[in-house]
Amino acid sequence: MKQHILNYTKKELEEFIQPKFRVKQLYGWLYNKKVTDFMQMANLPKELRKNLSEQFEILSSKIVSKQVSVDGSIKYLFQLKDGHTVEAVLLLMKPAQYNEDGTIKHLPKYTVCVSSQVGCKVGCAFCLTAKGGFVRDLTAGEIVEQILQIYIDNQIESNRKVNIVYMGMGEPLDNLDNLAQAIRIFSDVEGLSISPHRQTVSTSGLSSKIDKLAKLDLGVNLAISLHAVDDELREKLMPINKAYNIASIMEAVRRFPVNLRKKVLFEYLIIKDVNDDLTAAKKLVKLLNGIKAKVNLIYFNPYEGSEFKRPSEEDVKKFQKYLLSKGVLCTIRESKGLDISAACGQLREQNLQGAGQ
């Protein structure tokens, strides 16, 4: 059975590909030219190309569904080698801008939201991914491949750096070893060269694993999916809070090394009549006291069968205004992909139902 070459860092490949400079050339073909056939890697010796073809595969998944939003966002469904599916989303944060003569003034800015698991163990009440339960962890290569396939599909130039958010299907810190390996591969300057400060690990708050991530010293940003300001509500929304309560999460966040120019991001999903009032906003301000924090307010993205509803724009703006008035940096995430099943797990669920699974 062939191994997945995207599982390996450059240093690891150097252990069985000699001389070492051949690995640098190989990385150039894989991540800069994005060639998906070893035999087309012209400056590698023919014998090496043959050996690589026999031992390794480059792409182990395929795009089986793609939905394009009017706002430029694209939702992808990838089918893995074992038939399971995962999602990733390309978010167009800023479109390209052009000069009067038609030349590019500013290149487009992208964020890619990638999955780290097939399904999820966390079981959040508002999340569609949780409905299907947990299947398995993704390998590092399967995480890397989501980005590589999206680059190829959109003809994104290698020098056009994207931001990566580990916030798709799954709890990234439940798959920490493979997550860390993917971060290292993305960060390699001779590969995609996506700096760690462009990579954000979003967790539901596994405090002991936040500490483990900190010790790895990868240089990534941290985001906490908080969504509630007291344990009682958070346990209803996120059962994992029974194991990792809010106090333990805040202690782990205070221990996490934060770049001087950065803040820990707290994601707060606002659900109508659940956590959208000013009482919750006041508790949130108190909770974040002493932490270099930024709050990202997110509109709940409705899906068929959900018991929860999207909050009003007025209530979300009131919530934001209160946080800003207390000196807490707070933004409202612009809802993207409302017309394309953008809620996490939605496209996969539709695909499974369509296949009668």
C-alpha positions, 0 to 999 in steps of 0.5 A: 500500500502506498504511503501519503507523501504529504504526511511527511516534513522535509526533514523526515523525507531526507531520511530516505531520499538522498541526496538531501537537495532532491527533497528540496526539489521535490518540495518545490514540485509538490507545494510551489508548482503543485504537480500531482504526478511524480513522473512530471517532476522533470529535474528529478532523476528518472529512477527516483521518480519511478521509486517515488511513484511506486512508494508514494501517492500525492493526492489521496482524496478527491473533490466530490461536491463544491458549492459557490456562494454569491459572496465568493466563498466556496464550500468543498466536500472531499472524499477520502480514500476510505470513502468517508467525507470531510469539508473545507471552506475557502472564504474570500475575505477581500476580492481583488482590486484593479487599477484603471488600466486593468492591472492588479492593485491588490490581490484577493485575501483568503481564509481557508477553514479546514477539517481535522477529523471525520465527525467529532467527539465533542457533541455541541448541541448547535453543530451539525457535524456532531449529529454523525458522531466521531469516525476517525482522525485525519492524518497530517497529509489529509489535513495538508491536502485540503489546502493543496487541493483548494490552491490547485482548484482556484489556481492560487499562486504559491506566493499568495499566502492564505490564512488557515483556521482549524475550525472545520469538522472535528476538534483539532486538539483531539488530533494534536499530533497530526495537527502539529505535523500539518502546521509544521508542513504548512510553515516550511519556507520551501513548501507553502510557506504559510507562517504560523502567525497565519494559522489559528487553532480553534478549540472547544476548550480542552484545557489540558491540550491547550497546555500541550499545544503551548509546550510545542511552541508552534507559534500559532494563534489560539481561538476558543469556541466559548459560546456561553459565559456560565457553566450551566448553559455551556454544559447544555450547549457543549457537553465537553464543559463537564470535563473542561469547565470555563474556569479551567479554560481561562487558566489554560488561556492565561498560560498560553504564550501569545505573540506581543502583537496578537490576542487570543480570539474568543468565538461567541456564537450568538443564538437567539434567546439563548445567549444574546442578551446584555446580561451575558455580555456583562458576564463575558467582560468579567470573564475576560478581565486580564486576558489579551482578548478579542471577541468574534461574535458569530451569527448562528447559521441555521440548518434544517432541523435545528432547534436554534434560531439566528439572532437579530442584527439589532441584538448582536450589535447591542452585544458588540456595543456593550463589549466595546464600551468596556474596552473589549476588542469585538468584531462581528463576523460577516456571515458568509455562504448563507446560500451554500450550506455553509454551516459546518457539516451541512454539505456532508450531511446532505451528501450522506442523505443523498447517498442513503447512508 
